[in-house]
Amino acid sequence: MLGLTRAADRVAPSLERSLRPSWPRSVCRVDEARARDVASCFLSAHTDRTHALVRTAYVQLQAQSDRQFAILTDQQGPYGVTVVFSRCREPYGSDRELIDSVRATGFLEVTTAAVDRDRLHPLLDCGVGGVYDRFRAVHDIVGHVATGYGFDRHGEYSAWLTQLASYRGLAGWAAATELHAENSVLWTTQQLAEHKAVLLDPELLTPLGLTSEHRGANSSEEERL
């Protein structure tokens, strides 16, 4: 049985909070109007690879996600999840199949971002087993397997809120783009969003859990999209 229900001294405190056993967890329902506003903000934004704040946020997101991935996949650690990246576009038939399978076997198959050559992330490496693949694996484990949340809009919204607790500093702001804004586009347009490296208007995200700590010490002077 996968050890996601056990407390672990070696787990970073923020990640441990996300994985604390509390099944079944209550699902948070997404606010439809706010989701439309988030989607609109994302769709109108443009990636700026040279923007220092954006680049810093994504560097932090990569570093913290990779740290979480290492903890979750350490075979000598408390979780010991084995992750395999494949080109199979649908390794699981449903959200329930993924959750039940990983809980029972400790094995997770993740479709690599490399299969979508026309939908690569501008800042996160999309090679097989690269930064984006590892980020998605952490999302599946922390956001879905550990919580039981499904892939519907309310489940994905709840998964994002759970993961927000595991990111510090600007990484949380970047995670909001990846885990909430892109899903908001999907919910409101029924189309997959183009990957972008942007930081959304924090006024849209603060009521959803984004804090001043996620925005950095000088947030009042930052440019906002």
N, C-alpha and C positions, 0 to 999 in steps of 0.2 A: 504493500500500500504506500502510495506516495506520501512523503512526510510533510506535506504542506500544512498539516494541522498541528505540528509540534512547534513549540517555542524553540528558538535557537540562539544561543549566546553569540555565535559567530556571524549572525546576520546583521547587516547595518540596521540601526533602529528604525529608520523610515521605511525600509522594505519590510521589516518584521511587522510593523503596524499594518501594512497592506495585506499581509498573509495571515493575520491572526484568525483563528478558527471562529467563525460565527455563522455557519451554515444553518438554515438558509438565510442569506442576507436579503434585506429589503431592497427592492428595485426602486431607484429614483426616476421619476417620470420626467422626460425632457419637456421643457417649455417650448411649444411649437413656434410662438411668435419670436422668442429669443433665438431659437435655432435658425429661423429664416434670416434674422439680422446678422448672425454669425456667418451664415453661408454667403450672404450678400457681401459682407466685408471681405471674406476670403476670396470670392470670385473677382472682386474689383482690385485686389492687391496684386502687386508685381514683385517677383523675386529680385532682390538686389544683393548679388554675391559680395559686393564691396562694403555693405553696411556693417559697421563694426559691431553694433549691438546684436544684429541678427546672427552674425558669424559667431560671436561669443556665446550666444544662447544655444546655438546648435553644437558648438564644441562641448559645452557643458552637458547637453542632452546626450551626446555620444558617449562621453566619459562616464556619466552616471548610469546609462543604460548598459554599457559594457560591464561595469562593476556589478550590476544586478545580474546580468547574464552569467558572469563568472560564478557568483554565489549560487545561483539556481542550478547550474550544471556541474558544480564541483561534486565528483563522485564520492569524495570523502566527507562531504558536507551534509547538512541536514535535509536537503531536498533531493539532490542527485538526479535531476531530470536529464535524460539523454535527448538531445535535439539533433534532428537530421534535416538538412535543407535539400529539397528536391524540386524537380521541374513539373511535378504533378500538380495540375491547377486546382484540383479538388481532392485532397487527401482524405477528407472527412465528408460524410454525407450531410452532416448537420452540426449545429453548435453542441447539441447534447452528445453526439458521438465523439466529438473532440474532447469534451470535458470528461466524460466517463472513461474514455480510453486512456487519457493521460493520468487520471487519478488511479486507474487500475494497474497500469504498466510502467508509469514513469517515463514513457517514450512519447515525444512530440515530433510530428513531421510538419515542417513549415514550407510553403511554396516560396521559392526564391523570387525576389523582385526582378531578377535578371530575365525572367520569362517575358516581362513586358518591356521590351526595348524602347517603346515609344512613350513610356510612362516612368522615367527614371527620376530619382530625386536630385535636385540641383546641388545639394551640399552633403547628403549622406550616401556613402558608397553603396551601390546596388549590385555589386558582384555577389556570386554565390557564397553565402555565409558571411557577407559583408556587414557593415554597420547597420544598414536598414533591415536586413534579415534578422540580425540579433535583436534589434529593437522590437520587431514584430513578434519574435519568440517570447520576449519578456512580457509583451502585452497579452499574448495568449495565456501565459502561465499565471501572471499576477492578476490580470483583468478578468479572465474567464475561468480558468481551471480552479484557482484558489477560491473564487467567489461563487461560481455556478451561474454567473450572468450569461445570458444568451447573446446572439448576434443581432437581435432586433434593435430598433433605435433606442429604446429605454435601457436595454441591457448594455449596449455600447456606451451610452451616456453614463450609466452607473459604473462601468469598468473604468472610464476615464477619471471620474471623481475618485475612485479607489486609488488609481495610479498617481494622481496628483500628489497624494500624501507621501509618495516615495521619491519625489523629485525636489531638489533644493535649488534655490536661486533661479537664474534665468532659464534653466532647463525646464522648469514647470511651464513657463510661458511658451517655449517652443513645443512642448508636449501638447499644449492646448491646440496648437495648429494641427499637429499630426493626428491627435486622437479625438478631438471634438470638432474642429472646423471642417476637416475633410468628411467626417461622417454627417455633419450638418448639411453639407452639399448633397451627399447621397440621399439623405432623408427627404430633402425639399425638391430635388430635381430628378431623382432616380437615375443619376449618372455619376460614374466615378469621377472624383475630382482630380485635376492635374496636381501633381506634387509641386509644392512651392515652399520656399524658405522665407517665411514672413512671420511677423509678430503682430497679432491682431490688437485692435483698440482694447486696452485693458478695462475700459468702462463696460464693455460687453461681457467681459469674463469675470470681473470681480464678484458680481452676484452669484456666480457659479462656483466660486471657491478660490480663484486666483488671488493671492495676497500680495502685499507690498514687498514681501521678501522674495517672491517669485519675479517681481519686476525690477529688483535691484535697488540699491540705496539711492540712486539719482533718478528715479523714475519720473519725477515731476519735470525734468528737463529733457526727457527723451522724446524723439519723434514718434508719432503714432500714426498708424495706417488708417 
